[in-house]
Structure formats: structure tokens, C-alpha cells
Amino acid sequence: MKDIVIFYSNSEEIRRLSDLIGKICNIEVKEIEIINKDSKIKSLIKTILKKDNDNVELKNIIDLSNYQNVYIGCHIFSSKIPNAIKKYLSTVNIDNKTIIPYCTDSGDFGNYFEEIKKICNTSIVKKGYNFSFLSDKNDKEVEKLIKLKLLNL
Ligand SMILES: Cc1cc2nc3c(=O)[nH]c(=O)nc-3n(C[C@H](O)[C@H](O)[C@H](O)COP(=O)(O)O)c2cc1C
């Protein structure tokens, strides 16, 4: 069984972070993609209105049958977990997997980790870590945080 990093992105920082986790752990990194993704401006307006895409449709279902440890991450907009992550975790079989959640945020990640725990109730969910203000940090600093806070190395 292998490990994998899976992320949903609306910001460049979550992509950079996910790639760095993949690089440090030497594991695959895959992105959850959705059909009809909002443009940046539409996404911004929706965030201000505290709305998300309720009928989100996934473009790809990343199968987890060959993986045991799943790092799963996203950005936090409006203090909420994106519906795309919820939909993915409710669609794919995550029974008995170990889920390690992470996110990027600016200091208010709402109940992201509790939500992940609730959705992944047939999995083992690790504590995870929220990476705040990543755009202020260079790759070396981010790598240090990943090792210390997410991987507990
Ligand atoms: C429209 C919008 C809404 C956001 N809402 C939140 C929020 O509610 N809580 C929070 O901590 N960060 C929020 N952020 C910050 C993002 O989570 C953060 O920018 C993103 O995860 C990328 O990380 P960075 O700030 O290090 O670039 C928001 C950002 C944008 C653009």
C-alpha cells in the first residue's frame, strides 16, 4: 500500500504546499478537479456572499484502493471546507484509510478538521495541521513546517 497527497485548489498556495508534501514524502500528488469551476472573480463574489457551489460535480474520482495514508488538503474560504472536498470524501471509498488533513488559511479555518473527521467516520483521522499565511513563507520554511507539524519528524 502506498501513500498519496490529494488536494483541491482555488489558490496557488495549496498547490505549492501539496507539491512540497509530495516531494518530502516522495509520493504521488493528485488534484480533485470539478466541472464548471468558477472563475477567480465569481469565486470571490460567492465567498463574499458566503456561498459555495452546492451542486459541485467532480471531473475525476481519484481511486484510493491502492493507498493507505491519504494527505488531503484545500484552501479555506469563508471559514468553510469546500464542497468539492466534501463530495470527494463522500464519494470515494475511504474505509479504514488513514486520513491526514491539512489546509491553507489566514487564521480562521472554522471547523475544517471537525468536518473532515465527521465525513471520514470510517477512517482513522490524524490531527493534521493548518498552514497560515503561506504566501509569506519560502519553500524552505514551508518544508520545515511540513516536517515538524504535519509529519512530526
Ligand atoms: C475570497 C477569499 C476568502 C478567504 N476566506 C478566508 C477565511 O474565511 N479564513 C481564512 O483563514 N482565510 C481565508 N482566506 C485566505 C485563504 O485561505 C488563503 O489565502 C489561501 O488558503 C492561500 O493561502 P495564503 O494566504 O498563504 O496565500 C480567504 C482568501 C480569499 C481569496
The ligand as a Tripos MOL2 file, in Angstrom:
@<TRIPOS>MOLECULE
LIG
   31    33     1     0     0
SMALL
NO_CHARGES

@<TRIPOS>ATOM
      1 C1        -12.0090   35.1210   -1.2150 C.3       1 LIG1
      2 C2        -11.1650   34.6390   -0.0880 C.ar      1 LIG1
      3 C3        -11.7450   34.2760    1.1270 C.ar      1 LIG1
      4 C4        -10.9670   33.8190    2.1830 C.ar      1 LIG1
      5 N1        -11.5460   33.4530    3.3620 N.ar      1 LIG1
      6 C5        -10.7540   33.0300    4.3900 C.ar      1 LIG1
      7 C6        -11.3100   32.6360    5.6540 C.ar      1 LIG1
      8 O1        -12.5070   32.6690    5.8870 O.2       1 LIG1
      9 N2        -10.4620   32.2270    6.6290 N.ar      1 LIG1
     10 C7         -9.1050   32.1850    6.4450 C.ar      1 LIG1
     11 O2         -8.3950   31.8320    7.3680 O.2       1 LIG1
     12 N3         -8.5650   32.5340    5.2690 N.ar      1 LIG1
     13 C8         -9.3500   32.9440    4.2380 C.ar      1 LIG1
     14 N4         -8.7990   33.2940    3.0400 N.ar      1 LIG1
     15 C9         -7.3700   33.1300    2.8480 C.3       1 LIG1
     16 C10        -7.1010   31.8330    2.1350 C.3       1 LIG1
     17 O3         -7.4660   30.7310    2.9120 O.3       1 LIG1
     18 C11        -5.6330   31.7800    1.7950 C.3       1 LIG1
     19 O4         -5.3050   32.8970    1.0560 O.3       1 LIG1
     20 C12        -5.3180   30.5620    0.9580 C.3       1 LIG1
     21 O5         -5.5490   29.4270    1.6780 O.3       1 LIG1
     22 C13        -3.9260   30.6340    0.4260 C.3       1 LIG1
     23 O6         -3.0040   30.7590    1.4190 O.3       1 LIG1
     24 P1         -2.0660   32.0850    1.5440 P.3       1 LIG1
     25 O7         -2.8910   33.1220    2.2750 O.co2     1 LIG1
     26 O8         -0.9300   31.6530    2.3340 O.co2     1 LIG1
     27 O9         -1.7460   32.5050    0.1780 O.co2     1 LIG1
     28 C14        -9.5730   33.7530    2.0020 C.ar      1 LIG1
     29 C15        -8.9980   34.1280    0.7780 C.ar      1 LIG1
     30 C16        -9.7750   34.5640   -0.2520 C.ar      1 LIG1
     31 C17        -9.1340   34.9570   -1.5600 C.3       1 LIG1
@<TRIPOS>BOND
     1     1     2 1
     2     2     3 ar
     3     2    30 ar
     4     3     4 ar
     5     4     5 ar
     6     4    28 ar
     7     5     6 ar
     8     6     7 ar
     9     6    13 1
    10     7     8 2
    11     7     9 ar
    12     9    10 ar
    13    10    11 2
    14    10    12 ar
    15    12    13 ar
    16    13    14 ar
    17    14    15 1
    18    14    28 ar
    19    15    16 1
    20    16    17 1
    21    16    18 1
    22    18    19 1
    23    18    20 1
    24    20    21 1
    25    20    22 1
    26    22    23 1
    27    23    24 1
    28    24    25 2
    29    24    26 1
    30    24    27 1
    31    28    29 ar
    32    29    30 ar
    33    30    31 1
@<TRIPOS>SUBSTRUCTURE
     1 LIG1         1 GROUP 0 **** ****
